[in-house]
């Protein structure tokens, strides 16, 4: 709404030579005024699209940070559980060493074994104890890293207890994922938002090269403040501004915007390719993890049976202590191998979830996208 008040004196060209004797009079004009920008060449639409793409990019970046932090928290928890399991295994091994050392010392006192056997048993027990300090250091480092991820100081944070044996995975993890799952990744969303923003910037730069139209309309009452007659009045004005002396600069700006769009397109394509490569590598790692865990368990079963028979043979005098040491060493390696293989499989399962954007429960699991910006349509293990 616009309301104008003005005092006016008309000159001789309007009322003749006697106009100088007329007193001042007041006039008014009141009514709404509307101004509209005719977005003929899409400059305003492109600016709105660019602002929307910027908001989408920030949202995707926030999602990427949240997904990364949550994934790292889970991975650190699994690291803590794996290290704790290794510590328990080594502690059991040291306890077995102490038990075996006691038996050999008793046999030495009875004259059944030599002093070399006692020294060998003592050396094995001392060696196995050296495995504990590095594991405790790994545990402390993982706990401090987890405290950092949760936003707490290590001194103010209580370590979380997690048992590796309590964690369960599906017996059969997916070996093929629909590409639409990877499409949910926040880094792809962010790259796509940057691509949209760059495209909108090209539209803005193009629109700036053409004339700018505006339309202004006003309708209202006009009259004298002294009570004279009033009447409805309206006007319609159009405006045109056009770049005249900036043609070279505007052309260069448009060319720069086009180059930025090509760079954003290449970044988007590379991001999609990296996503598929990451998923493919993680799927392959899971397949190898399953084979590794199966063979480690077989090795543990064989080493356990061999150690039991060797100990029986040693007790019966049919085997030497060196054979017992070799069997213990193989059994120890197999135990630690099973723990490490289990922990790695859990970590790779988490990485698969992260690579798939945080979830793998696509509603249309059998349907895959045939093309995502000129990249392969699915990550698949050959």
C-alpha positions as CSV (number, residue, x, y, z in Angstrom):
1,X,0.0,0.0,0.0
2,X,1.4,3.4,-0.9
3,X,0.0,6.8,0.3
4,X,1.5,10.1,-1.1
5,X,0.8,13.6,0.1
6,X,2.2,16.6,-1.7
7,X,1.8,20.4,-1.9
8,X,1.7,21.8,-5.4
9,X,1.7,25.2,-7.2
10,X,1.0,25.2,-10.9
11,X,2.9,27.6,-13.1
12,X,1.7,29.8,-16.0
13,X,2.1,27.1,-18.6
14,X,-0.8,25.3,-16.9
15,X,-3.2,27.9,-15.6
16,X,-2.1,31.1,-17.4
17,X,-0.5,34.3,-16.2
18,X,-2.7,34.5,-13.1
19,X,-1.4,31.2,-11.7
20,X,1.1,33.1,-9.5
21,X,-1.8,34.5,-7.5
22,X,-3.3,31.0,-6.7
23,X,-2.6,29.7,-3.2
24,X,-0.8,26.5,-2.5
25,X,-3.1,23.5,-2.5
26,X,-2.6,19.9,-1.1
27,X,-3.3,16.8,-3.1
28,X,-3.2,13.1,-2.1
29,X,-2.9,9.8,-3.8
30,X,-3.5,6.5,-1.9
31,X,-3.6,2.9,-3.1
32,X,-1.6,-0.3,-3.4
33,X,1.4,-0.7,-5.6
34,X,2.7,-4.0,-6.9
35,X,6.1,-4.6,-8.6
36,X,6.7,-7.9,-10.4
37,X,10.0,-9.1,-11.9
38,X,9.3,-10.8,-15.2
39,X,11.7,-13.7,-15.0
40,X,11.8,-14.1,-18.8
41,X,15.2,-15.7,-19.0
42,X,15.0,-17.8,-15.8
43,X,17.5,-15.9,-13.7
44,X,15.4,-15.9,-10.6
45,X,14.4,-19.5,-11.0
46,X,18.1,-20.4,-11.3
47,X,19.0,-18.5,-8.2
48,X,16.2,-20.3,-6.3
49,X,17.5,-23.6,-7.6
50,X,21.1,-22.8,-6.6
51,X,20.0,-21.9,-3.1
52,X,18.0,-25.2,-2.9
53,X,21.0,-27.2,-4.1
54,X,23.2,-25.5,-1.5
55,X,20.8,-26.5,1.2
56,X,20.7,-30.0,-0.1
57,X,24.5,-30.1,-0.1
58,X,24.7,-29.0,3.5
59,X,22.2,-31.6,4.5
60,X,24.1,-34.3,2.7
61,X,27.3,-33.2,4.4
62,X,25.6,-33.4,7.8
63,X,24.4,-36.9,6.9
64,X,27.9,-38.0,5.8
65,X,29.4,-36.8,9.1
66,X,26.7,-38.5,11.1
67,X,27.2,-41.8,9.2
68,X,30.9,-41.6,9.5
69,X,30.9,-41.0,13.2
70,X,28.4,-43.7,13.9
71,X,30.3,-46.2,11.8
72,X,33.6,-45.3,13.5
73,X,32.0,-45.8,16.9
74,X,30.8,-49.3,15.9
75,X,34.3,-50.1,14.5
76,X,36.0,-49.0,17.6
77,X,33.6,-51.0,19.7
78,X,34.5,-54.1,17.6
79,X,38.2,-53.3,17.9
80,X,37.8,-53.2,21.7
81,X,35.9,-56.5,21.7
82,X,38.5,-58.1,19.5
83,X,41.4,-57.0,21.6
84,X,39.7,-58.1,24.8
85,X,39.1,-61.5,23.2
86,X,42.8,-61.7,22.3
87,X,43.8,-60.8,25.8
88,X,41.6,-63.6,27.2
89,X,43.2,-66.1,24.8
90,X,46.7,-65.0,25.7
91,X,45.9,-65.1,29.4
92,X,44.6,-68.7,29.0
93,X,47.8,-69.5,27.1
94,X,49.9,-68.1,29.9
95,X,47.9,-70.1,32.5
96,X,48.5,-73.2,30.4
97,X,52.2,-72.4,30.3
98,X,52.3,-72.0,34.1
99,X,50.6,-75.3,34.5
100,X,52.9,-77.0,32.1
101,X,55.9,-75.4,33.8
102,X,54.8,-76.7,37.1
103,X,54.5,-80.2,35.8
104,X,58.0,-80.1,34.2
105,X,59.5,-78.8,37.4
106,X,58.0,-81.7,39.3
107,X,59.3,-84.1,36.7
108,X,62.7,-82.5,37.0
109,X,62.7,-83.0,40.7
110,X,61.9,-86.7,40.1
111,X,64.7,-86.9,37.6
112,X,62.4,-87.7,34.6
113,X,63.4,-84.6,32.5
114,X,66.5,-82.5,32.0
115,X,67.2,-79.0,33.1
116,X,66.9,-78.0,29.4
117,X,63.2,-78.9,29.4
118,X,62.6,-76.7,32.4
119,X,64.4,-73.8,30.7
120,X,62.4,-74.3,27.5
121,X,59.2,-74.3,29.4
122,X,60.2,-71.2,31.3
123,X,61.2,-69.5,28.1
124,X,57.9,-70.3,26.4
125,X,55.9,-68.9,29.4
126,X,58.0,-65.7,29.4
127,X,57.6,-65.3,25.7
128,X,53.8,-65.6,25.9
129,X,53.6,-63.0,28.6
130,X,55.3,-60.5,26.3
131,X,52.1,-60.7,24.1
132,X,50.0,-59.0,26.8
133,X,51.5,-55.4,27.1
134,X,51.0,-54.6,23.3
135,X,47.4,-55.9,23.5
136,X,46.7,-53.8,26.6
137,X,48.1,-50.8,24.7
138,X,45.8,-51.5,21.7
139,X,42.9,-51.7,24.1
140,X,43.7,-48.4,25.8
141,X,44.2,-46.7,22.4
142,X,40.8,-48.0,21.1
143,X,39.0,-46.9,24.3
144,X,40.5,-43.4,24.1
145,X,39.5,-43.2,20.4
146,X,36.0,-44.3,21.3
147,X,35.8,-41.7,24.1
148,X,36.9,-39.1,21.5
149,X,34.2,-40.1,19.1
150,X,31.5,-39.8,21.8
151,X,32.7,-36.3,22.7
152,X,34.1,-37.2,26.1
153,X,37.6,-36.9,27.6
154,X,39.2,-40.3,28.3
155,X,39.5,-39.4,32.0
156,X,35.7,-38.7,32.2
157,X,34.6,-41.7,30.1
158,X,33.8,-45.2,31.4
159,X,35.0,-48.0,29.0
160,X,32.2,-50.0,27.4
161,X,32.3,-53.7,27.9
162,X,31.5,-55.8,24.9
163,X,32.0,-59.5,24.4
164,X,33.0,-60.6,20.9
165,X,31.3,-64.0,21.4
166,X,28.0,-62.2,22.0
167,X,28.0,-60.7,18.5
168,X,26.2,-62.5,15.8
169,X,26.1,-62.0,12.0
170,X,23.9,-63.6,9.5
171,X,25.2,-66.9,8.2
172,X,25.0,-65.6,4.6
173,X,25.8,-62.0,4.0
174,X,24.8,-60.6,0.6
175,X,27.3,-61.0,-2.2
176,X,25.4,-58.7,-4.6
177,X,23.8,-55.3,-3.8
178,X,21.4,-53.3,-5.9
179,X,23.0,-50.1,-7.1
180,X,20.1,-48.1,-5.7
181,X,21.5,-48.8,-2.2
182,X,24.8,-47.1,-3.1
183,X,22.7,-44.2,-4.5
184,X,21.6,-43.4,-1.0
185,X,25.2,-42.6,0.1
186,X,25.4,-39.0,1.5
187,X,28.6,-38.3,-0.4
188,X,26.8,-39.0,-3.7
189,X,23.9,-36.8,-2.5
190,X,26.4,-34.0,-1.8
191,X,28.1,-34.4,-5.2
192,X,24.8,-34.4,-6.9
193,X,23.8,-31.2,-5.0
194,X,27.0,-29.5,-6.1
195,X,26.2,-30.6,-9.7
196,X,22.7,-29.0,-9.4
197,X,24.2,-25.8,-7.9
198,X,26.7,-25.6,-10.8
199,X,24.0,-26.1,-13.3
200,X,21.9,-23.4,-11.7
201,X,24.9,-21.1,-11.7
202,X,25.1,-21.5,-15.5
203,X,21.5,-20.5,-15.7
204,X,22.1,-17.4,-13.6
205,X,25.1,-16.4,-15.7
206,X,23.2,-16.9,-18.9
207,X,20.2,-14.9,-17.6
208,X,22.5,-12.0,-16.7
209,X,23.5,-11.6,-20.3
210,X,19.9,-10.7,-21.3
211,X,17.6,-7.7,-20.5
212,X,15.9,-7.6,-17.2
213,X,12.2,-6.7,-17.2
214,X,10.1,-5.3,-14.4
215,X,6.4,-4.4,-14.2
216,X,4.9,-2.0,-11.7
217,X,1.2,-1.4,-11.2
218,X,-0.7,1.1,-9.0
219,X,-4.4,1.7,-8.4
220,X,-6.0,4.0,-5.8
221,X,-7.8,7.3,-5.1
222,X,-6.5,10.8,-6.0
223,X,-7.9,14.2,-4.9
224,X,-7.6,17.4,-2.9
225,X,-7.1,17.3,0.9
226,X,-9.5,20.2,1.2
227,X,-12.4,18.0,0.4
228,X,-12.5,18.4,-3.3
229,X,-13.7,15.6,-5.6
230,X,-11.6,12.4,-5.9
231,X,-11.4,9.9,-8.5
232,X,-9.9,6.4,-9.1
233,X,-6.6,6.4,-10.8
234,X,-4.2,3.7,-12.0
235,X,-1.0,3.4,-13.8
236,X,1.1,0.6,-15.3
237,X,4.8,1.0,-15.7
238,X,7.3,-1.3,-17.4
239,X,11.0,-1.2,-16.9
240,X,13.9,-2.6,-18.9
241,X,17.5,-2.8,-18.0
242,X,20.0,-4.4,-20.3
243,X,23.8,-5.0,-20.1
244,X,25.5,-2.8,-22.6
245,X,29.1,-2.3,-21.7
246,X,29.7,-5.6,-19.8
247,X,29.2,-8.1,-22.6
248,X,32.8,-9.4,-22.5
249,X,32.7,-9.9,-18.7
250,X,29.3,-11.6,-18.7
251,X,30.4,-13.9,-21.4
252,X,33.5,-14.8,-19.4
253,X,31.5,-15.4,-16.3
254,X,29.1,-17.7,-18.2
255,X,32.1,-19.6,-19.6
256,X,33.6,-19.9,-16.1
257,X,30.2,-21.2,-14.8
258,X,30.1,-23.8,-17.6
259,X,33.6,-25.0,-16.7
260,X,32.7,-25.3,-13.1
261,X,29.7,-27.4,-14.1
262,X,32.0,-29.7,-16.1
263,X,34.2,-30.0,-13.0
264,X,31.2,-30.7,-10.8
265,X,30.0,-33.4,-13.3
266,X,33.4,-35.1,-13.3
267,X,33.5,-35.0,-9.4
268,X,30.0,-36.5,-9.3
269,X,31.0,-39.3,-11.7
270,X,34.2,-40.0,-9.8
271,X,32.2,-40.1,-6.5
272,X,29.8,-42.7,-7.9
273,X,32.7,-44.8,-9.3
274,X,34.5,-44.6,-5.9
275,X,31.3,-45.7,-4.2
276,X,30.8,-48.7,-6.4
277,X,34.5,-49.6,-6.1
278,X,34.3,-49.4,-2.3
279,X,31.2,-51.6,-2.2
280,X,32.8,-54.2,-4.5
281,X,36.0,-54.3,-2.4
282,X,34.0,-54.6,0.8
283,X,31.9,-57.5,-0.7
284,X,35.1,-59.2,-1.8
285,X,36.6,-58.7,1.7
286,X,33.5,-60.3,3.3
287,X,33.8,-63.3,1.0
288,X,37.5,-63.6,1.9
289,X,36.7,-63.1,5.6
290,X,34.3,-66.1,5.5
291,X,36.9,-68.3,3.9
292,X,39.5,-67.1,6.4
293,X,37.3,-67.7,9.4
294,X,36.4,-71.2,8.2
295,X,40.0,-72.2,7.6
296,X,41.1,-70.7,11.0
297,X,38.4,-72.7,12.8
298,X,39.6,-75.8,11.0
299,X,43.2,-75.0,12.0
300,X,42.1,-74.5,15.6
301,X,40.3,-77.9,15.7
302,X,43.4,-79.6,14.3
303,X,45.7,-77.8,16.6
304,X,43.6,-78.6,19.6
305,X,43.5,-82.3,18.8
306,X,47.2,-82.3,18.1
307,X,48.0,-80.5,21.4
308,X,45.8,-82.9,23.4
309,X,47.5,-86.0,21.8
310,X,51.0,-84.5,22.3
311,X,50.4,-83.8,25.9
312,X,49.1,-87.3,26.5
313,X,52.2,-88.7,24.7
314,X,54.5,-86.5,26.8
315,X,52.8,-87.7,30.0
316,X,53.2,-91.3,28.8
317,X,56.8,-90.7,27.9
318,X,56.2,-91.1,24.1
319,X,56.8,-87.5,23.2
320,X,59.4,-84.9,24.0
321,X,58.8,-81.4,25.4
322,X,59.9,-79.8,22.2
323,X,57.0,-81.5,20.5
324,X,54.7,-80.1,23.2
325,X,56.0,-76.6,22.6
326,X,55.5,-76.9,18.9
327,X,51.9,-78.1,19.4
328,X,51.3,-75.3,21.9
329,X,52.6,-72.7,19.5
330,X,50.3,-73.9,16.7
331,X,47.4,-74.0,19.0
332,X,48.1,-70.4,20.2
333,X,48.4,-69.1,16.7
334,X,45.1,-70.8,15.7
335,X,43.3,-69.4,18.7
336,X,44.4,-65.8,18.0
337,X,43.7,-66.4,14.3
338,X,40.1,-67.3,15.0
339,X,39.6,-64.2,17.1
340,X,41.2,-61.9,14.6
341,X,39.3,-63.4,11.7
342,X,36.0,-63.0,13.6
343,X,36.7,-59.4,14.4
344,X,37.8,-58.5,10.9
345,X,34.6,-60.1,9.5
346,X,32.5,-57.9,11.8
347,X,34.4,-54.8,10.9
348,X,34.0,-55.5,7.2
349,X,30.3,-56.0,7.7
350,X,30.1,-52.6,9.2
351,X,32.0,-51.2,6.3
352,X,29.6,-52.7,3.9
353,X,26.7,-51.0,5.7
354,X,28.6,-47.7,5.5
355,X,29.4,-48.2,1.8
356,X,25.7,-48.9,1.2
357,X,24.7,-45.6,2.8
358,X,23.9,-47.1,6.2
359,X,21.3,-49.7,5.2
360,X,20.8,-52.7,2.9
361,X,17.1,-53.2,3.2
362,X,16.0,-51.9,-0.2
363,X,12.3,-52.2,-0.8
364,X,12.9,-53.4,-4.3
365,X,15.9,-55.6,-3.7
366,X,15.7,-57.4,-7.1
367,X,15.6,-54.2,-9.1
368,X,18.8,-52.5,-10.0
369,X,19.5,-49.2,-11.7
370,X,20.8,-49.7,-15.2
371,X,22.8,-46.6,-15.4
372,X,24.0,-44.1,-12.8
373,X,25.9,-41.4,-14.6
374,X,27.6,-43.8,-17.0
375,X,28.9,-46.2,-14.4
376,X,28.4,-50.0,-13.9
377,X,24.9,-50.8,-12.6
378,X,25.9,-53.0,-9.6
379,X,28.8,-53.9,-7.4
380,X,29.2,-57.7,-7.8
381,X,31.7,-60.3,-6.8
382,X,32.9,-62.2,-9.9
